[in-house]
Amino acid sequence: MNEKHAEREGPGITISAEDLSNAYQSNEADADKLYQGKTVIVTGIVGTVSIPAGGVGRPAIVLVDGNQKPIVNCFGFAVDARDAIEKLKTGQKVTVKGKCMGKVATDEPSLEDCVLQ
């Protein structure tokens, strides 16, 4: 599998996790036109971190709003980012760069091929 990470795709669109989520909640079609398929740099609050057991699979982060409601899913971190992701704490502010996939099987927008900034 050819892994094309967001860090190699240029500067990206900077937006807060809440603003990205609000754009998708307000008008998904318009948000897709603005963000889907593009590299975005999203700053938000860590809700949960998923680290696959046994070193198999790729880590993921869910960003949440002030009420701990999931608002942006961040998938496809490189396996070598595992150590940095394991150190993240719930409530910590992070910036993630990735390719916006729109709403993919969830009610929240998702980023793929993510890297921590």
N, CA, C and O atoms as a Tinker XYZ file with bonds, in Angstrom:
   468  protein
     1  N      0.841000   -1.183000    0.000000    73     2
     2  CA     0.000000    0.000000    0.000000    64     1     3
     3  C      0.882000    1.242000    0.000000    63     2     4     5
     4  O      1.772000    1.375000    0.840000    81     3
     5  N      0.641000    2.134000   -0.924000    73     3     6
     6  CA     1.402000    3.364000   -1.019000    64     5     7
     7  C      0.830000    4.384000   -0.042000    63     6     8     9
     8  O     -0.261000    4.913000   -0.258000    81     7
     9  N      1.563000    4.659000    1.031000    73     7    10
    10  CA     1.079000    5.601000    2.042000    64     9    11
    11  C      1.493000    7.016000    1.675000    63    10    12    13
    12  O      2.678000    7.349000    1.682000    81    11
    13  N      0.520000    7.835000    1.358000    73    11    14
    14  CA     0.772000    9.241000    1.037000    64    13    15
    15  C      0.296000   10.062000    2.214000    63    14    16    17
    16  O     -0.904000   10.279000    2.380000    81    15
    17  N      1.216000   10.513000    3.022000    73    15    18
    18  CA     0.853000   11.229000    4.244000    64    17    19
    19  C      0.634000   12.706000    3.993000    63    18    20    21
    20  O      1.252000   13.295000    3.106000    81    19
    21  N     -0.239000   13.294000    4.771000    73    19    22
    22  CA    -0.621000   14.689000    4.638000    64    21    23
    23  C      0.575000   15.627000    4.735000    63    22    24    25
    24  O      0.564000   16.705000    4.140000    81    23
    25  N      1.602000   15.234000    5.473000    73    23    26
    26  CA     2.738000   16.120000    5.655000    64    25    27
    27  C      3.454000   16.394000    4.336000    63    26    28    29
    28  O      4.230000   17.346000    4.257000    81    27
    29  N      3.222000   15.602000    3.316000    73    27    30
    30  CA     3.868000   15.771000    2.021000    64    29    31
    31  C      2.980000   16.499000    1.023000    63    30    32    33
    32  O      3.364000   16.656000   -0.136000    81    31
    33  N      1.815000   16.942000    1.443000    73    31    34
    34  CA     0.840000   17.478000    0.498000    64    33    35
    35  C      0.655000   18.988000    0.559000    63    34    36    37
    36  O     -0.385000   19.487000    0.131000    81    35
    37  N      1.612000   19.717000    1.069000    73    35    38
    38  CA     1.478000   21.165000    1.098000    64    37    39
    39  C      0.918000   21.680000    2.407000    63    38    40    41
    40  O      0.731000   20.925000    3.362000    81    39
    41  N      0.651000   22.983000    2.440000    73    39    42
    42  CA     0.309000   23.632000    3.692000    64    41    43
    43  C     -1.050000   23.281000    4.284000    63    42    44    45
    44  O     -1.154000   23.129000    5.501000    81    43
    45  N     -2.066000   23.150000    3.492000    73    43    46
    46  CA    -3.381000   22.793000    4.026000    64    45    47
    47  C     -4.194000   23.991000    4.486000    63    46    48    49
    48  O     -3.701000   25.117000    4.555000    81    47
    49  N     -5.458000   23.711000    4.798000    73    47    50
    50  CA    -6.420000   24.708000    5.271000    64    49    51
    51  C     -6.460000   24.615000    6.795000    63    50    52    53
    52  O     -6.739000   23.547000    7.341000    81    51
    53  N     -6.187000   25.716000    7.483000    73    51    54
    54  CA    -6.193000   25.716000    8.939000    64    53    55
    55  C     -7.596000   26.035000    9.444000    63    54    56    57
    56  O     -8.213000   27.015000    9.026000    81    55
    57  N     -8.091000   25.186000   10.357000    73    55    58
    58  CA    -9.447000   25.349000   10.890000    64    57    59
    59  C     -9.519000   24.668000   12.261000    63    58    60    61
    60  O     -8.809000   23.694000   12.510000    81    59
    61  N    -10.368000   25.176000   13.136000    73    59    62
    62  CA   -10.550000   24.507000   14.428000    64    61    63
    63  C    -11.457000   23.290000   14.231000    63    62    64    65
    64  O    -12.243000   23.233000   13.286000    81    63
    65  N    -11.335000   22.332000   15.127000    73    63    66
    66  CA   -12.183000   21.139000   15.064000    64    65    67
    67  C    -13.657000   21.539000   15.172000    63    66    68    69
    68  O    -14.501000   20.984000   14.469000    81    67
    69  N    -13.968000   22.494000   16.044000    73    67    70
    70  CA   -15.361000   22.925000   16.203000    64    69    71
    71  C    -15.886000   23.589000   14.935000    63    70    72    73
    72  O    -17.032000   23.354000   14.551000    81    71
    73  N    -15.073000   24.410000   14.278000    73    71    74
    74  CA   -15.522000   25.055000   13.047000    64    73    75
    75  C    -15.737000   24.039000   11.932000    63    74    76    77
    76  O    -16.697000   24.152000   11.169000    81    75
    77  N    -14.855000   23.051000   11.830000    73    75    78
    78  CA   -15.029000   22.006000   10.815000    64    77    79
    79  C    -16.304000   21.211000   11.084000    63    78    80    81
    80  O    -17.083000   20.947000   10.168000    81    79
    81  N    -16.508000   20.840000   12.321000    73    79    82
    82  CA   -17.718000   20.106000   12.704000    64    81    83
    83  C    -18.970000   20.930000   12.421000    63    82    84    85
    84  O    -19.944000   20.419000   11.868000    81    83
    85  N    -18.940000   22.209000   12.802000    73    83    86
    86  CA   -20.098000   23.089000   12.579000    64    85    87
    87  C    -20.404000   23.237000   11.092000    63    86    88    89
    88  O    -21.569000   23.273000   10.696000    81    87
    89  N    -19.366000   23.321000   10.272000    73    87    90
    90  CA   -19.577000   23.426000    8.824000    64    89    91
    91  C    -20.327000   22.199000    8.314000    63    90    92    93
    92  O    -21.243000   22.321000    7.501000    81    91
    93  N    -19.939000   21.014000    8.792000    73    91    94
    94  CA   -20.608000   19.783000    8.360000    64    93    95
    95  C    -22.009000   19.647000    8.946000    63    94    96    97
    96  O    -22.897000   19.097000    8.294000    81    95
    97  N    -22.218000   20.134000   10.149000    73    95    98
    98  CA   -23.553000   20.077000   10.743000    64    97    99
    99  C    -24.506000   21.051000   10.052000    63    98   100   101
   100  O    -25.690000   20.754000    9.889000    81    99
   101  N    -23.991000   22.210000    9.647000    73    99   102
   102  CA   -24.826000   23.235000    9.016000    64   101   103
   103  C    -25.245000   22.851000    7.603000    63   102   104   105
   104  O    -26.420000   22.943000    7.248000    81   103
   105  N    -24.271000   22.419000    6.797000    73   103   106
   106  CA   -24.560000   22.095000    5.401000    64   105   107
   107  C    -23.469000   21.163000    4.880000    63   106   108   109
   108  O    -22.407000   21.612000    4.450000    81   107
   109  N    -23.744000   19.867000    4.925000    73   107   110
   110  CA   -22.749000   18.866000    4.557000    64   109   111
   111  C    -22.263000   19.031000    3.118000    63   110   112   113
   112  O    -21.071000   18.886000    2.851000    81   111
   113  N    -23.177000   19.332000    2.186000    73   111   114
   114  CA   -22.788000   19.482000    0.776000    64   113   115
   115  C    -21.815000   20.649000    0.591000    63   114   116   117
   116  O    -20.820000   20.525000   -0.122000    81   115
   117  N    -22.109000   21.789000    1.241000    73   115   118
   118  CA   -21.215000   22.941000    1.141000    64   117   119
   119  C    -19.870000   22.646000    1.801000    63   118   120   121
   120  O    -18.823000   23.028000    1.278000    81   119
   121  N    -19.897000   21.973000    2.941000    73   119   122
   122  CA   -18.659000   21.633000    3.635000    64   121   123
   123  C    -17.810000   20.689000    2.779000    63   122   124   125
   124  O    -16.590000   20.837000    2.712000    81   123
   125  N    -18.454000   19.723000    2.127000    73   123   126
   126  CA   -17.716000   18.825000    1.238000    64   125   127
   127  C    -17.016000   19.608000    0.131000    63   126   128   129
   128  O    -15.869000   19.313000   -0.206000    81   127
   129  N    -17.695000   20.603000   -0.433000    73   127   130
   130  CA   -17.092000   21.415000   -1.500000    64   129   131
   131  C    -15.854000   22.148000   -0.997000    63   130   132   133
   132  O    -14.867000   22.287000   -1.720000    81   131
   133  N    -15.914000   22.615000    0.244000    73   131   134
   134  CA   -14.802000   23.381000    0.811000    64   133   135
   135  C    -13.639000   22.507000    1.289000    63   134   136   137
   136  O    -12.475000   22.881000    1.142000    81   135
   137  N    -13.958000   21.341000    1.861000    73   135   138
   138  CA   -12.932000   20.584000    2.583000    64   137   139
   139  C    -12.660000   19.167000    2.078000    63   138   140   141
   140  O    -11.530000   18.691000    2.190000    81   139
   141  N    -13.654000   18.488000    1.532000    73   139   142
   142  CA   -13.465000   17.082000    1.177000    64   141   143
   143  C    -12.354000   16.916000    0.142000    63   142   144   145
   144  O    -12.317000   17.606000   -0.876000    81   143
   145  N    -11.446000   15.977000    0.434000    73   143   146
   146  CA   -10.330000   15.702000   -0.459000    64   145   147
   147  C     -9.159000   16.647000   -0.306000    63   146   148   149
   148  O     -8.135000   16.487000   -0.971000    81   147
   149  N     -9.303000   17.638000    0.573000    73   147   150
   150  CA    -8.243000   18.623000    0.774000    64   149   151
   151  C     -7.511000   18.361000    2.085000    63   150   152   153
   152  O     -8.054000   17.757000    3.009000    81   151
   153  N     -6.277000   18.825000    2.142000    73   151   154
   154  CA    -5.495000   18.737000    3.362000    64   153   155
   155  C     -5.949000   19.839000    4.307000    63   154   156   157
   156  O     -5.994000   21.012000    3.936000    81   155
   157  N     -6.287000   19.448000    5.537000    73   155   158
   158  CA    -6.694000   20.411000    6.553000    64   157   159
   159  C     -5.802000   20.262000    7.784000    63   158   160   161
   160  O     -5.314000   19.175000    8.094000    81   159
   161  N     -5.608000   21.363000    8.461000    73   159   162
   162  CA    -4.852000   21.383000    9.717000    64   161   163
   163  C     -5.859000   21.764000   10.786000    63   162   164   165
   164  O     -6.313000   22.907000   10.851000    81   163
   165  N     -6.203000   20.791000   11.626000    73   163   166
   166  CA    -7.289000   20.944000   12.594000    64   165   167
   167  C     -6.727000   20.968000   14.014000    63   166   168   169
   168  O     -5.952000   20.095000   14.404000    81   167
   169  N     -7.130000   21.977000   14.773000    73   167   170
   170  CA    -6.749000   22.059000   16.178000    64   169   171
   171  C     -7.992000   21.794000   17.022000    63   170   172   173
   172  O     -9.052000   22.378000   16.797000    81   171
   173  N     -7.839000   20.903000   17.993000    73   171   174
   174  CA    -8.959000   20.558000   18.843000    64   173   175
   175  C     -8.515000   19.873000   20.114000    63   174   176   177
   176  O     -7.325000   19.801000   20.420000    81   175
   177  N     -9.494000   19.367000   20.853000    73   175   178
   178  CA    -9.263000   18.739000   22.152000    64   177   179
   179  C     -9.368000   17.220000   22.017000    63   178   180   181
   180  O    -10.315000   16.700000   21.428000    81   179
   181  N     -8.382000   16.522000   22.571000    73   179   182
   182  CA    -8.374000   15.063000   22.531000    64   181   183
   183  C     -9.499000   14.510000   23.393000    63   182   184   185
   184  O     -9.619000   14.855000   24.569000    81   183
   185  N    -10.317000   13.657000   22.807000    73   183   186
   186  CA   -11.362000   12.955000   23.551000    64   185   187
   187  C    -10.901000   11.543000   23.860000    63   186   188   189
   188  O    -10.780000   11.152000   25.021000    81   187
   189  N    -10.647000   10.786000   22.805000    73   187   190
   190  CA   -10.153000    9.419000   22.981000    64   189   191
   191  C     -9.019000    9.162000   22.012000    63   190   192   193
   192  O     -8.914000    9.779000   20.952000    81   191
   193  N     -8.174000    8.227000   22.414000    73   191   194
   194  CA    -7.061000    7.776000   21.594000    64   193   195
   195  C     -7.210000    6.273000   21.447000    63   194   196   197
   196  O     -7.459000    5.568000   22.425000    81   195
   197  N     -7.057000    5.786000   20.232000    73   195   198
   198  CA    -7.150000    4.353000   19.977000    64   197   199
   199  C     -5.799000    3.857000   19.485000    63   198   200   201
   200  O     -5.303000    4.274000   18.438000    81   199
   201  N     -5.218000    2.956000   20.268000    73   199   202
   202  CA    -3.935000    2.356000   19.913000    64   201   203
   203  C     -4.179000    0.861000   19.712000    63   202   204   205
   204  O     -4.442000    0.151000   20.682000    81   203
   205  N     -4.096000    0.368000   18.473000    73   203   206
   206  CA    -4.320000   -1.063000   18.242000    64   205   207
   207  C     -3.323000   -1.915000   19.016000    63   206   208   209
   208  O     -2.144000   -1.572000   19.111000    81   207
   209  N     -3.796000   -3.015000   19.561000    73   207   210
   210  CA    -2.959000   -3.920000   20.352000    64   209   211
   211  C     -1.953000   -4.638000   19.474000    63   210   212   213
   212  O     -2.205000   -4.888000   18.295000    81   211
   213  N     -0.829000   -4.961000   20.051000    73   211   214
   214  CA     0.165000   -5.778000   19.377000    64   213   215
   215  C      0.926000   -5.082000   18.276000    63   214   216   217
   216  O      1.623000   -5.736000   17.500000    81   215
   217  N      0.808000   -3.761000   18.189000    73   215   218
   218  CA     1.539000   -3.031000   17.171000    64   217   219
   219  C      0.975000   -3.197000   15.768000    63   218   220   221
   220  O      1.573000   -2.733000   14.797000    81   219
   221  N     -0.178000   -3.861000   15.658000    73   219   222
   222  CA    -0.795000   -4.062000   14.354000    64   221   223
   223  C     -1.903000   -3.033000   14.183000    63   222   224   225
   224  O     -2.695000   -2.815000   15.101000    81   223
   225  N     -1.965000   -2.412000   13.042000    73   223   226
   226  CA    -2.975000   -1.382000   12.808000    64   225   227
   227  C     -2.418000   -0.012000   13.122000    63   226   228   229
   228  O     -1.322000    0.133000   13.664000    81   227
   229  N     -3.201000    0.986000   12.766000    73   227   230
   230  CA    -2.749000    2.362000   12.899000    64   229   231
   231  C     -3.546000    3.100000   13.975000    63   230   232   233
   232  O     -4.752000    2.893000   14.111000    81   231
   233  N     -2.868000    3.963000   14.740000    73   231   234
   234  CA    -3.531000    4.714000   15.799000    64   233   235
   235  C     -4.575000    5.698000   15.249000    63   234   236   237
   236  O     -4.540000    6.077000   14.079000    81   235
   237  N     -5.500000    6.096000   16.125000    73   235   238
   238  CA    -6.542000    7.064000   15.775000    64   237   239
   239  C     -6.820000    7.968000   16.976000    63   238   240   241
   240  O     -6.565000    7.600000   18.122000    81   239
   241  N     -7.345000    9.156000   16.687000    73   239   242
   242  CA    -7.705000   10.125000   17.726000    64   241   243
   243  C     -9.094000   10.656000   17.408000    63   242   244   245
   244  O     -9.414000   10.916000   16.248000    81   243
   245  N     -9.920000   10.817000   18.438000    73   243   246
   246  CA   -11.211000   11.482000   18.284000    64   245   247
   247  C    -11.117000   12.814000   19.020000    63   246   248   249
   248  O    -10.807000   12.863000   20.210000    81   247
   249  N    -11.392000   13.892000   18.287000    73   247   250
   250  CA   -11.415000   15.229000   18.890000    64   249   251
   251  C    -12.838000   15.520000   19.351000    63   250   252   253
   252  O    -13.804000   15.128000   18.696000    81   251
   253  N    -12.962000   16.212000   20.484000    73   251   254
   254  CA   -14.268000   16.460000   21.097000    64   253   255
   255  C    -14.480000   17.953000   21.325000    63   254   256   257
   256  O    -13.544000   18.752000   21.287000    81   255
   257  N    -15.765000   18.304000   21.566000    73   255   258
   258  CA   -16.087000   19.686000   21.924000    64   257   259
   259  C    -16.032000   19.838000   23.441000    63   258   260   261
   260  O    -15.612000   18.917000   24.141000    81   259
   261  N    -16.452000   20.984000   23.948000    73   259   262
   262  CA   -16.421000   21.257000   25.379000    64   261   263
   263  C    -17.304000   20.344000   26.210000    63   262   264   265
   264  O    -17.117000   20.237000   27.422000    81   263
   265  N    -18.265000   19.685000   25.574000    73   263   266
   266  CA   -19.158000   18.745000   26.272000    64   265   267
   267  C    -18.725000   17.295000   26.097000    63   266   268   269
   268  O    -19.480000   16.377000   26.417000    81   267
   269  N    -17.522000   17.090000   25.595000    73   267   270
   270  CA   -16.969000   15.754000   25.346000    64   269   271
   271  C    -17.707000   14.995000   24.238000    63   270   272   273
   272  O    -17.631000   13.768000   24.169000    81   271
   273  N    -18.414000   15.718000   23.381000    73   271   274
   274  CA   -19.097000   15.109000   22.240000    64   273   275
   275  C    -18.092000   14.987000   21.100000    63   274   276   277
   276  O    -17.422000   15.967000   20.776000    81   275
   277  N    -17.966000   13.803000   20.478000    73   275   278
   278  CA   -17.046000   13.648000   19.350000    64   277   279
   279  C    -17.418000   14.594000   18.202000    63   278   280   281
   280  O    -18.585000   14.699000   17.824000    81   279
   281  N    -16.400000   15.284000   17.650000    73   279   282
   282  CA   -16.679000   16.209000   16.555000    64   281   283
   283  C    -15.808000   15.980000   15.321000    63   282   284   285
   284  O    -16.220000   16.329000   14.215000    81   283
   285  N    -14.621000   15.407000   15.481000    73   283   286
   286  CA   -13.758000   15.099000   14.329000    64   285   287
   287  C    -12.997000   13.802000   14.631000    63   286   288   289
   288  O    -12.411000   13.646000   15.703000    81   287
   289  N    -13.018000   12.874000   13.662000    73   287   290
   290  CA   -12.267000   11.621000   13.767000    64   289   291
   291  C    -10.987000   11.747000   12.967000    63   290   292   293
   292  O    -11.012000   12.210000   11.826000    81   291
   293  N     -9.866000   11.341000   13.550000    73   291   294
   294  CA    -8.563000   11.430000   12.890000    64   293   295
   295  C     -7.980000   10.020000   12.794000    63   294   296   297
   296  O     -7.633000    9.409000   13.805000    81   295
   297  N     -7.877000    9.516000   11.570000    73   295   298
   298  CA    -7.443000    8.143000   11.326000    64   297   299
   299  C     -6.158000    8.106000   10.508000    63   298   300   301
   300  O     -5.704000    9.116000    9.969000    81   299
   301  N     -5.593000    6.910000   10.436000    73   299   302
   302  CA    -4.504000    6.660000    9.504000    64   301   303
   303  C     -3.179000    7.276000    9.884000    63   302   304   305
   304  O     -2.371000    7.593000    9.011000    81   303
   305  N     -2.938000    7.453000   11.182000    73   303   306
   306  CA    -1.612000    7.896000   11.607000    64   305   307
   307  C     -0.618000    6.794000   11.279000    63   306   308   309
   308  O     -0.961000    5.612000   11.322000    81   307
   309  N      0.594000    7.168000   10.957000    73   307   310
   310  CA     1.636000    6.180000   10.706000    64   309   311
   311  C      1.897000    5.392000   11.983000    63   310   312   313
   312  O      1.758000    5.919000   13.087000    81   311
   313  N      2.271000    4.140000   11.828000    73   311   314
   314  CA     2.554000    3.284000   12.981000    64   313   315
   315  C      3.671000    3.887000   13.828000    63   314   316   317
   316  O      3.672000    3.721000   15.048000    81   315
   317  N      4.627000    4.586000   13.200000    73   315   318
   318  CA     5.731000    5.172000   13.968000    64   317   319
   319  C      5.308000    6.393000   14.792000    63   318   320   321
   320  O      6.110000    6.923000   15.561000    81   319
   321  N      4.064000    6.841000   14.641000    73   319   322
   322  CA     3.539000    7.932000   15.469000    64   321   323
   323  C      2.940000    7.404000   16.770000    63   322   324   325
   324  O      2.502000    8.179000   17.619000    81   323
   325  N      2.926000    6.092000   16.916000    73   323   326
   326  CA     2.300000    5.426000   18.066000    64   325   327
   327  C      2.779000    5.996000   19.402000    63   326   328   329
   328  O      1.958000    6.304000   20.266000    81   327
   329  N      4.091000    6.141000   19.585000    73   327   330
   330  CA     4.624000    6.623000   20.869000    64   329   331
   331  C      4.107000    8.016000   21.209000    63   330   332   333
   332  O      3.712000    8.270000   22.346000    81   331
   333  N      4.108000    8.925000   20.224000    73   331   334
   334  CA     3.626000   10.291000   20.466000    64   333   335
   335  C      2.136000   10.279000   20.775000    63   334   336   337
   336  O      1.678000   11.026000   21.641000    81   335
   337  N      1.381000    9.449000   20.086000    73   335   338
   338  CA    -0.068000    9.391000   20.304000    64   337   339
   339  C     -0.392000    8.768000   21.653000    63   338   340   341
   340  O     -1.338000    9.188000   22.319000    81   339
   341  N      0.383000    7.770000   22.061000    73   339   342
   342  CA     0.156000    7.146000   23.378000    64   341   343
   343  C      0.325000    8.149000   24.513000    63   342   344   345
   344  O     -0.291000    7.991000   25.567000    81   343
   345  N      1.139000    9.166000   24.318000    73   343   346
   346  CA     1.403000   10.161000   25.362000    64   345   347
   347  C      0.313000   11.225000   25.465000    63   346   348   349
   348  O      0.287000   11.989000   26.430000    81   347
   349  N     -0.584000   11.283000   24.484000    73   347   350
   350  CA    -1.658000   12.277000   24.525000    64   349   351
   351  C     -2.619000   11.972000   25.670000    63   350   352   353
   352  O     -2.873000   10.813000   25.999000    81   351
   353  N     -3.138000   13.023000   26.261000    73   351   354
   354  CA    -4.076000   12.882000   27.378000    64   353   355
   355  C     -5.430000   13.480000   26.987000    63   354   356   357
   356  O     -5.503000   14.446000   26.226000    81   355
   357  N     -6.490000   12.889000   27.521000    73   355   358
   358  CA    -7.827000   13.424000   27.312000    64   357   359
   359  C     -7.857000   14.871000   27.790000    63   358   360   361
   360  O     -7.369000   15.178000   28.878000    81   359
   361  N     -8.429000   15.760000   26.981000    73   359   362
   362  CA    -8.500000   17.173000   27.323000    64   361   363
   363  C     -7.340000   17.997000   26.808000    63   362   364   365
   364  O     -7.369000   19.225000   26.880000    81   363
   365  N     -6.308000   17.328000   26.286000    73   363   366
   366  CA    -5.140000   18.027000   25.756000    64   365   367
   367  C     -5.464000   18.628000   24.394000    63   366   368   369
   368  O     -6.181000   18.021000   23.598000    81   367
   369  N     -4.938000   19.815000   24.128000    73   367   370
   370  CA    -5.121000   20.462000   22.833000    64   369   371
   371  C     -4.062000   19.932000   21.866000    63   370   372   373
   372  O     -2.876000   19.883000   22.193000    81   371
   373  N     -4.507000   19.535000   20.670000    73   371   374
   374  CA    -3.590000   19.024000   19.661000    64   373   375
   375  C     -3.922000   19.621000   18.301000    63   374   376   377
   376  O     -5.022000   20.122000   18.067000    81   375
   377  N     -2.942000   19.551000   17.419000    73   375   378
   378  CA    -3.147000   19.942000   16.031000    64   377   379
   379  C     -2.802000   18.738000   15.167000    63   378   380   381
   380  O     -1.737000   18.134000   15.299000    81   379
   381  N     -3.738000   18.406000   14.273000    73   379   382
   382  CA    -3.599000   17.245000   13.401000    64   381   383
   383  C     -3.746000   17.706000   11.963000    63   382   384   385
   384  O     -4.630000   18.499000   11.641000    81   383
   385  N     -2.873000   17.204000   11.105000    73   383   386
   386  CA    -2.960000   17.497000    9.682000    64   385   387
   387  C     -3.365000   16.223000    8.967000    63   386   388   389
   388  O     -2.778000   15.165000    9.196000    81   387
   389  N     -4.370000   16.318000    8.095000    73   387   390
   390  CA    -4.814000   15.134000    7.367000    64   389   391
   391  C     -5.705000   15.511000    6.199000    63   390   392   393
   392  O     -6.035000   16.679000    5.994000    81   391
   393  N     -6.080000   14.509000    5.449000    73   391   394
   394  CA    -6.958000   14.695000    4.294000    64   393   395
   395  C     -8.402000   14.541000    4.753000    63   394   396   397
   396  O     -8.774000   13.509000    5.311000    81   395
   397  N     -9.212000   15.565000    4.517000    73   395   398
   398  CA   -10.616000   15.522000    4.929000    64   397   399
   399  C    -11.387000   14.570000    4.018000    63   398   400   401
   400  O    -11.353000   14.693000    2.793000    81   399
   401  N    -12.080000   13.624000    4.639000    73   399   402
   402  CA   -12.852000   12.635000    3.898000    64   401   403
   403  C    -14.354000   12.910000    3.981000    63   402   404   405
   404  O    -15.159000   12.130000    3.472000    81   403
   405  N    -14.734000   14.032000    4.630000    73   403   406
   406  CA   -16.151000   14.295000    4.841000    64   405   407
   407  C    -16.680000   13.373000    5.927000    63   406   408   409
   408  O    -15.919000   12.887000    6.764000    81   407
   409  N    -17.978000   13.137000    5.911000    73   407   410
   410  CA   -18.589000   12.221000    6.885000    64   409   411
   411  C    -18.545000   10.810000    6.298000    63   410   412   413
   412  O    -19.237000   10.509000    5.326000    81   411
   413  N    -17.733000    9.964000    6.892000    73   411   414
   414  CA   -17.574000    8.601000    6.403000    64   413   415
   415  C    -18.068000    7.639000    7.484000    63   414   416   417
   416  O    -17.345000    7.343000    8.436000    81   415
   417  N    -19.280000    7.162000    7.336000    73   415   418
   418  CA   -19.869000    6.169000    8.243000    64   417   419
   419  C    -20.027000    6.663000    9.679000    63   418   420   421
   420  O    -20.239000    5.859000   10.587000    81   419
   421  N    -19.925000    7.977000    9.897000    73   419   422
   422  CA   -20.135000    8.548000   11.226000    64   421   423
   423  C    -20.880000    9.872000   11.054000    63   422   424   425
   424  O    -21.093000   10.337000    9.934000    81   423
   425  N    -21.268000   10.462000   12.166000    73   423   426
   426  CA   -21.912000   11.772000   12.118000    64   425   427
   427  C    -20.906000   12.904000   12.166000    63   426   428   429
   428  O    -21.289000   14.074000   12.134000    81   427
   429  N    -19.618000   12.572000   12.243000    73   427   430
   430  CA   -18.580000   13.587000   12.332000    64   429   431
   431  C    -17.698000   13.526000   11.086000    63   430   432   433
   432  O    -17.551000   12.467000   10.475000    81   431
   433  N    -17.108000   14.672000   10.710000    73   431   434
   434  CA   -16.129000   14.632000    9.627000    64   433   435
   435  C    -14.906000   13.827000   10.056000    63   434   436   437
   436  O    -14.565000   13.769000   11.237000    81   435
   437  N    -14.257000   13.211000    9.079000    73   435   438
   438  CA   -13.091000   12.379000    9.351000    64   437   439
   439  C    -11.894000   12.842000    8.537000    63   438   440   441
   440  O    -12.025000   13.306000    7.404000    81   439
   441  N    -10.720000   12.702000    9.149000    73   439   442
   442  CA    -9.463000   12.978000    8.469000    64   441   443
   443  C     -8.731000   11.657000    8.309000    63   442   444   445
   444  O     -8.791000   10.801000    9.192000    81   443
   445  N     -8.038000   11.484000    7.186000    73   443   446
   446  CA    -7.288000   10.274000    6.890000    64   445   447
   447  C     -5.841000   10.659000    6.630000    63   446   448   449
   448  O     -5.547000   11.816000    6.326000    81   447
   449  N     -4.933000    9.692000    6.749000    73   447   450
   450  CA    -3.488000    9.913000    6.548000    64   449   451
   451  C     -2.986000   11.047000    7.434000    63   450   452   453
   452  O     -2.309000   11.962000    6.965000    81   451
   453  N     -3.322000   10.977000    8.711000    73   451   454
   454  CA    -3.036000   12.066000    9.649000    64   453   455
   455  C     -1.614000   12.051000   10.190000    63   454   456   457
   456  O     -0.967000   11.008000   10.281000    81   455
   457  N     -1.152000   13.246000   10.545000    73   455   458
   458  CA     0.107000   13.424000   11.256000    64   457   459
   459  C     -0.126000   14.447000   12.358000    63   458   460   461
   460  O     -0.892000   15.396000   12.184000    81   459
   461  N      0.540000   14.249000   13.497000    73   459   462
   462  CA     0.509000   15.244000   14.571000    64   461   463
   463  C      1.410000   16.398000   14.164000    63   462   464   465
   464  O      2.473000   16.189000   13.580000    81   463
   465  N      0.989000   17.599000   14.470000    73   463   466
   466  CA     1.775000   18.790000   14.163000    64   465   467
   467  C      2.510000   19.277000   15.381000    63   466   468
   468  O      3.227000   20.275000   15.311000    81   467
